[in-house]
Amino acid sequence: MTVYPAIDIKEGKCVRLRQGRVDQQTVYSQDPVEVAVQWKEKGASFLHVVDLDGAFQGYSHNEDIIKRIVKEVDIPIQVGGGIRSMERISHLLEEVGVARIILGTVAIENPELIELAVKRFGSSIAVGIDARDNRIAVRGWIKVSDITPIELGKKVKEMGVETIVYTDILRDGMLEGPNISATQEMIEETGLKVIASGGVSSLEHIVGLKSAGAAGVIIGKALYSGKIDLREALKLEEG
């Protein structure tokens, strides 16, 4: 299992949202690059970066920050948020040096792009499956579709996707625990590598997700608030 510290960028700052709501925002740092270096120095082997401006608006104001993070830390970085064209995908992977792209909205609105991206970039393409009340939410979690998470998981697997980031929106930023049963069901029903996100706030939650078969876990607010010590969490990757 891989532990991914989360760096959510909005208007150039490192922030956390509650349940993806812009009006429930906490700024944790004015410098996301500094935060990335801090997590790397504590032993992180992979970082999870979300461009919230990209997710909400469909275009990025934070590219320079992402470039600086890639330059400053010599560990792989996965990036999601508003990536909706092959041009943007190839730019981030080939020119910026991002290791993995997370596509979300396009899995619903433009599935052909997923297929093309996977054919070209293989396992460097992941899909973000964001669920609210067992329905997929898109465009920065603002719109909810009719498709269920497992239905979408099976669809993207047929397209050649190997890895998904599975988020229970109602638990995100709430520190109330992840949806372990839904995560386990996703793993068992689809056979995908599932990176779990949303609500992780204790080492026990990480252990539970690992036991459920999760390939990774994203930790955000719990790191920033001090509820989880990253070094302790990283010990669970192998143990």
N, C-alpha and C positions, 0 to 999 in steps of 0.2 A: 504493500500500500504506500502511496505517495501522499505526503502532507503538503498542501498548497496554501501558503499565506496569500490572502487576497489584498490587492491594492485597487481600490475603486477610485477613479479619477473623475472629478467634476469641476469644471472651470479652473483647471490647473491645480486643484487641491486634492489631498487624500481624504476621502469622506466615507461614511457608512450611512446607508439608508435603512429605515425600518420598513419591511415588506415592500421594498422598491419604491416607496413614496418620497417624492422630492420635498414635500413639506415636513418630512420626518428625517431630516439630515443632520448629522454630526460631523464637523470637520475635525480630523485628528492630526493633520499635518499640512502645512503650507507647501511642503516639498515631497512629492511622492517618490522622487529619486532617492532621497535620503532614507525614506522608509524601506525601499527596495534593498538598499545596501545594508541596512540594519538586519532585515530578515535573512539576507545571504550570510552575513557575518555570524548569525546565530545558528547556521547550519542548514538552512533551506536548500533543497536540491532542485526546486522548480517553483516559479512564481505564477500566480493567477492575476492577470491585470484586466480590469473592465473599464472601458471608455464609456462612462455614463452619458456624456454629451452625445457621443455617437449613437448610443442605444435609443435615446429619447428623440434626437433630431435627425438621425440618419447620416450625419457627417461629423467629422472629428475636428476639434480645436486642440487636441492634446497630443498630436503626433510627435512634436518635439520632445515631450516628456517621455513618451514610449521609446523613442530613439535613444534618449539619454539613459533610460533604465537598461536597455539592451547593451549599451556601451559600458555602463558602470558595473554591471554584475555579470560574471562569467558562468551563469547557470541558465538553463532554458526558461523561456517565458511563453506562456500561452495568453492570447489576447482575444477578448470578445467585446462586442458593443458596436452596433451599427455597421457591421461589415457586410455589404450587400451587393458586391460586384466582383467579378473575376480580377479586374484591374486592381482593386483594393487588396484582395487576397494575395495576389502575386507580389504586389509592392511590399506588403508587410513581411511575407515569407522570404522573398528573394533579395530585397533591397534593405529593409530595416533589420532583418535577422531574427525575427520572431520564430520560435520553434513550432508553435501550434496555433491554429486559428479556430475560434469557436464561433460557429454560425448559428444564429437563432431564428430570427424572423423569417429569413429566406427559406428555411425548411418547410414553412407553411406557404409562403407567398410565391416562392420561386424555387421549387425543388430541383428543377433542371440544373440550377447553379451548383447545388450540392453534388449532383452526379458528376458534372464536369470538373469540379474542384477535386473530388476524390480521385478521379481518373488521372488528374495531373499531379496532385500532391500527396495522394495516399494517406498514410496515417497522420500527416500534419494537419488534417482536417478533422475537427470534432464538431459535434452538434450540441447546442444548449437546449435542453428540454426543461422548460420552466412551467410548473404546474400550479394552478390555483383551483381548489375544489375539483381536482381530477380532470381539469381542462387545461389546454395549452394557452399560455399568455404570450403575446408578441408585442413588438414595438415598445421596448422598455417596460413590458408588463402592463401596458395601458389597455390593450385590446385582448379579449379572450375569445378563442376559437371554439369550434365544436368537437375537435379531435381530442382523444384522451392521450396521456403520456405514453402508455404502452403501445397504442396504435402508431404513434409517431416513431417510437423506438424501433418497431418492426419495419416500418417504411424505410427509415434511414439505414438500417442494417442491410436491407435489400439493395440499397444504393452503394454499398461498400464501406459505409462508415463503421469504424471499429470502437470509437470512444465517444461517450456523451458526458455532459455535465448536467446532472439532474438536480433541480432546485425546487423545493417546496416553498413557494413565495410567502405563504402566510407565516412560515417559521423564520424567514430570512431576517436577520438583525434583531430577533426577539429573544435570543439566548434561552429558548424553552426546550431545546432538544431537536434533533433531526427526525425526519419521518423514516425510521429504520425499516418498518414493514413495507412501505411503498417502495423504498430503495431496493430491498431484497426481492420484491415482486418484479421490479423492472429488470434486475439482473437475471432472475430465473426465467422470465418470459421471453426475453430478447437475446440473451447470451452476449450482450454488449459489455465492454469495459465501462463501468459506471463510476464517475467521480461525483461524490455526494456533496451537496451544498445546501446551506440553510439551517440555522438553529443550533449548530454545534457549539457547545459551551462548556464541555468538560472532557477530561481524558476518557471517562467511561463512554461518552458518546462516540469517540473515535474507535474505542475497542468494539463497541456494538456494531458500527458500520463495517469494521474490518471482518468481524465474525459473519456478517451478512454477505460478505464477498465483494465489497466495494474495492475498486482499483485505486481509489484516491479519495481524499476529503479536503474540501476547501474550508479554511477557517478565516473569518473576518473579524467581526466585532469582538469576539472572545479574546483575540490576541490584543486588540487595541485597548480593551477595557481591563486587561490583566487577569481575566478569569482563567485563561490557559497560557502557560509558559511554553513558548515555541520549542525550546530545547527538550522539555519533557514530552511534548507531542511527537517530536521527531524520533524519540526512542521507541515509539510504538510502530514505526514504519516496518521494522524488521522483526521486532520482538513478538 
